[in-house]
Amino acid sequence: MGKKAIHFWLPLMVLAAGVGAWAQGGDTVLSVADATKLLPPAVYFKGQSATTQLRNSGGVKFADGSYLLSVMVDTSGYSSDVQQKYQAYFITEDPIEIEGKKLPAGIYGVGFVGDKFLVLDVGAHDLLQVDAHNDAEMKRPRPLEIVKADNGGFRLYEGRKYIAFAR
């Protein structure tokens, strides 16, 4: 690389490095592509393996490098009572609060049922229940999506239903 090329590319490389460091400075919502790199093709829940729907996944990479991930699952092999409650796999490496209620680090099954959001342990036992909200302003609802909230926390959406969570 000649001197002229170095003079041209060096400022761009410095700028790119600075932007990357800035993006890593806070909590980051993961794209579906980034979340799918971290999630398995199948997960264990209530005595069997369920295929994940990686196209319907999301997550957060926190500033300290820990993750929160969620992915929709194919629950067709489960009994109807489990199918009603269990819609997605939910993994958090650190304790979080969901609608003000504490949830320890762990792996859970979650689902929106009516106007409630349920958190289940891997044996399908109810652990936590909170009120879900409806976002009538949501333009293009997806089966599962995580977005950054205005208050610094996050929202987990299933269509237009959502719950707020934070560390």
C-alpha positions in Angstrom: 0.0 0.0 0.0 1.4 3.4 -1.0 1.6 6.5 1.1 -1.4 8.0 -0.7 -3.5 4.9 0.0 -2.4 4.9 3.7 -3.4 8.6 4.0 -6.8 7.9 2.5 -7.6 4.7 4.5 -6.1 5.5 7.9 -8.7 8.1 8.9 -11.5 5.8 7.7 -10.1 2.9 9.8 -9.7 5.1 12.9 -13.3 6.4 12.4 -14.6 2.8 12.0 -12.8 1.7 15.1 -14.2 4.6 17.1 -17.8 3.8 15.9 -17.4 0.1 16.8 -16.2 1.0 20.3 -19.1 3.5 20.7 -21.6 0.8 19.7 -20.1 -1.6 22.2 -20.3 1.0 25.0 -23.9 0.3 25.9 -26.6 -2.4 25.8 -27.3 -3.5 22.2 -30.4 -5.1 20.7 -29.2 -8.0 18.5 -30.4 -8.5 15.0 -32.1 -11.7 14.1 -28.9 -12.8 12.2 -26.8 -12.1 15.3 -29.2 -13.9 17.7 -29.4 -17.0 15.4 -25.6 -17.4 15.6 -26.0 -17.8 19.4 -29.1 -20.0 19.6 -29.4 -23.7 19.0 -31.6 -25.4 16.4 -33.5 -27.3 19.1 -34.0 -26.9 22.9 -35.0 -29.1 25.8 -38.3 -28.3 27.6 -40.7 -30.6 29.6 -39.1 -33.9 28.8 -38.5 -33.4 25.0 -36.7 -31.5 22.4 -38.4 -28.8 20.4 -37.2 -27.2 17.2 -36.5 -23.5 17.4 -37.8 -21.0 14.8 -34.5 -19.1 14.5 -36.1 -16.5 12.1 -38.3 -15.5 15.1 -35.5 -14.7 17.6 -34.0 -11.8 19.3 -31.7 -10.8 22.1 -29.7 -8.2 23.9 -26.0 -8.0 24.4 -25.4 -6.0 27.6 -22.5 -3.6 28.0 -20.6 -6.1 30.1 -20.8 -8.8 27.5 -23.6 -10.9 29.0 -26.7 -11.9 26.9 -30.4 -12.3 27.0 -31.9 -14.3 24.2 -35.3 -15.5 23.1 -36.6 -17.7 20.3 -39.9 -19.0 19.3 -40.2 -22.8 19.4 -42.3 -25.4 17.5 -44.5 -26.8 20.3 -46.5 -29.2 18.1 -45.3 -32.2 20.0 -46.4 -31.0 23.4 -49.7 -31.5 25.1 -52.3 -28.7 24.6 -51.9 -27.4 28.2 -48.2 -26.9 27.6 -48.7 -25.4 24.1 -51.0 -22.8 25.6 -48.3 -21.5 27.9 -45.0 -22.3 26.1 -44.3 -20.3 23.0 -40.7 -19.3 23.3 -37.4 -20.2 24.9 -35.9 -17.5 27.1 -32.3 -17.4 28.3 -30.8 -14.7 30.5 -27.2 -14.8 31.8 -27.9 -12.3 34.5 -30.9 -11.6 36.8 -33.5 -9.2 35.2 -36.8 -7.6 36.2 -39.9 -8.2 34.1 -42.5 -5.6 34.8 -40.9 -5.0 38.1 -40.7 -8.7 39.2 -37.3 -10.3 39.7 -36.2 -13.2 37.5 -32.9 -15.0 38.2 -30.4 -15.9 35.5 -31.5 -19.1 33.8 -33.3 -20.8 31.0 -37.1 -20.6 30.8 -40.1 -21.2 28.7 -42.3 -18.2 28.2 -45.6 -17.3 26.6 -48.3 -14.7 26.2 -51.6 -16.0 27.3 -54.5 -13.6 27.0 -53.4 -10.4 28.8 -50.7 -12.2 30.8 -47.1 -13.1 30.2 -46.0 -16.4 31.8 -42.5 -17.6 32.7 -42.1 -21.4 33.3 -39.1 -23.4 34.4 -37.9 -26.2 32.1 -40.3 -28.6 33.7 -43.2 -26.4 32.7 -44.0 -25.2 36.2 -45.3 -21.7 36.5 -42.7 -19.3 38.0 -43.8 -15.8 37.2 -46.9 -14.1 35.8 -47.2 -10.4 34.9 -49.6 -8.3 32.9 -48.9 -7.9 29.2 -49.5 -4.7 27.3 -50.8 -4.0 23.8 -49.0 -1.7 21.4 -51.7 -0.5 19.0 -49.1 1.7 17.3 -46.9 -1.2 16.3 -46.6 -0.9 12.5 -45.4 -4.3 11.5 -45.8 -6.8 14.3 -43.6 -9.9 14.2 -44.0 -13.2 16.0 -41.1 -12.3 18.4 -39.1 -9.1 18.6 -37.0 -7.3 21.2 -36.7 -3.5 21.0 -35.0 -0.9 23.2 -37.6 1.1 25.3 -37.5 4.8 25.8 -36.7 4.4 29.5 -33.4 2.5 28.9 -35.0 -0.9 29.3 -36.3 -3.2 26.7 -39.6 -4.7 25.4 -40.2 -8.3 24.4 -43.0 -8.4 21.8 -45.2 -11.2 20.5 -47.1 -9.5 17.7 -48.5 -6.3 19.4 -48.4 -7.7 22.9 -45.3 -6.9 25.0 -43.7 -6.9 28.4 -41.0 -4.5 29.6 -37.7 -5.9 31.1 -34.5 -4.5 32.4 -31.4 -5.5 34.3 
